[in-house]
Amino acid sequence: MEKKELNIVWLKRDIRIQDHIPFHSANESSLPFIALYCFEPTLISQPDISERHLRFVYQSLSEIRDSLAKHNIPVVICWEDAETVFRWFLHEFRVNHVFSHEESGTQITWDRDKRVKQLLYHNGVSWTEYQQNGVIRGIKNRDGWDKAWFTTMSDPIIKNQYKYQQDIGISNPFEISHDQKNQLSGQSKEFQPGGEKKAWAYLESFTKERGFNYHKYISKPSESRTSCGRISPYLAWGNISIKQAYQHIKNHPNYSTNKRAFSGITTRLKWHCHFIQKFEVECSYETICVNRGYESLDYSNNPQLLEAWKTGNTGFPLVDACMRCLIHTGWINFRMRAMLVSVLCHHFDHSWKNGAHYLASLFLDYEPGIHYPQFQMQAGTTGINTIRMYNPVKQSKDHDPAGEFIKKWVSELRDIPAEFIHEPWLMTSLEQELYRLRIGKDYPEPVVDLAEAGKKARAKIWGHRRNEKVQEEKQRILKTQTRSQSSNKT
Ligand SMILES: Cc1cc2nc3c(=O)[nH]c(=O)nc-3n(C[C@H](O)[C@H](O)[C@H](O)COP(=O)(O)OP(=O)(O)OC[C@H]3O[C@@H](n4cnc5c(N)ncnc54)[C@H](O)[C@@H]3O)c2cc1C
């Protein structure tokens, strides 16, 4: 029997059906098409990926599947590595064309893409990869990048239309099991749910009222939970495009009366692409220092300190509150993320490599292109950015003065008055008895002497900036990775 001919839209970090050029191209063709998503065991088993990510993706796919079902377009969801899935399609069908967005992922995804490209090429199948947001493939430096970004952002939004299709008849051998489906479709109220509808709900509630105090509360661990955009998981997994978010905010009637807040978030949409562009050029940032000169720096890497950090038991209330909140909800704001990294790499003297995958697995919005360059910036291993060391007690006093956030996440400290909430170890024995909290028993003693650890770390990291290799690398990075007016502090 003659094989049926079809096209494939390969979904990766672009799980939406609007402003989607691969879907647009497939719909223009006279051939029927399917949408394909692969939960790839080889990728899933990596330490940066966790179940919360898979759940978000599955929720997003379920919404697409329901929408496209009205047009008789199958959404084929596989639990198998992409290469194997494509091999099967090539065996069963006459695959004419594959459409996708470019992915600026970790090395393992580049290697996978290379293998798939070879496979498709040898079978005479064209694969068109379209630019993802404002990230440009194949550039050698940042000349003209800013201008190109604004041009892309002002392009019209693609209003995808879908024709009703003839039946293709696919019996998917890689269907995810009943148990896996149950696990992935389970909802937790603590996490933001995936999908295009939810993405728009968050974006619209931001411009309608949540975002008016964006700039005022951006660093506050409690208030930022509602005043920030909270669109990061939707952008990371592609439930909305950067262009959709940018144009929605920029053209909103509330923009003119909330310029400071709204321009604050549109600036960050540009940073989103700016960081991914760095990673697109050098995805080794997942495993190697941005500035190779920092590879020779030694750390004590004490395993007890790492464990205390990972579980939120360091004895520093704001650090513990942030980590516990992150474990339970998948989100904390920029400053709190930066503080967690700073404490691990500076005060606890750990290599950034010991914490980067762990935080990636906890962030619901894990986006390799932002995560690794940001992590390294905070760890001080880029050699081109100012080194910022966040003192967790100062951050606590400045941004959670009444200890509201701390008390929510560190229940042991619920009954401690505000004067001790930032440094509970300063309580006398009598006060500990009075507030029924024994330091070292009910809540840990601080795991390091903050002042001493900070002093040592400053000397070490600033001292290493003079290293010859660091200086040499700095010039290379400045040439390839920086824009003229790069700014990315919050
Ligand atoms: C160590 C570390 C790791 C990080 N890892 C990630 C990550 O994996 N994924 C991720 O999306 N962000 C990451 N960030 C950046 C930032 O913390 C989050 O984007 C932000 O907190 C998301 O919340 P929001 O959507 O409410 O952001 P908003 O403040 O409302 O900003 C809107 C969007 O702009 C982008 N954005 C905001 N801040 C930054 C920034 N500093 N750099 C680049 N883009 C930014 C994001 O896409 C964000 O969704 C990281 C920051 C640090 C310090």
The ligand as an ORCA input file, in Angstrom:
! r2SCAN-3c Opt
* xyz 0 1
  C      20.347     32.781     38.885
  C      19.194     33.213     38.026
  C      18.588     32.289     37.204
  C      17.515     32.670     36.396
  N      16.929     31.712     35.613
  C      15.893     32.057     34.810
  C      15.265     31.078     33.996
  O      15.641     29.904     33.980
  N      14.223     31.476     33.221
  C      13.777     32.781     33.200
  O      12.812     33.097     32.480
  N      14.383     33.723     33.959
  C      15.409     33.410     34.768
  N      16.000     34.373     35.552
  C      15.618     35.792     35.358
  C      14.469     36.341     36.231
  O      14.690     36.062     37.581
  C      13.109     35.795     35.801
  O      12.937     35.964     34.409
  C      11.945     36.506     36.456
  O      12.067     36.447     37.848
  C      10.649     35.850     36.000
  O       9.516     36.392     36.611
  P       8.470     37.308     35.812
  O       7.935     36.629     34.611
  O       7.475     37.776     36.813
  O       9.421     38.477     35.342
  P       9.142     39.977     34.948
  O       9.963     40.822     35.828
  O       7.696     40.256     34.890
  O       9.780     40.065     33.482
  C       9.107     39.640     32.290
  C       9.973     38.685     31.528
  O      11.218     39.271     31.181
  C      12.261     38.294     31.228
  N      13.218     38.659     32.269
  C      12.968     39.272     33.451
  N      14.098     39.470     34.129
  C      15.087     38.976     33.387
  C      16.486     38.902     33.543
  N      17.117     39.398     34.606
  N      17.218     38.314     32.571
  C      16.623     37.821     31.460
  N      15.300     37.881     31.246
  C      14.538     38.448     32.198
  C      11.585     36.972     31.563
  O      11.247     36.307     30.375
  C      10.328     37.423     32.284
  O       9.295     36.489     32.235
  C      17.070     34.020     36.394
  C      17.687     34.942     37.231
  C      18.737     34.546     38.037
  C      19.381     35.553     38.941
*
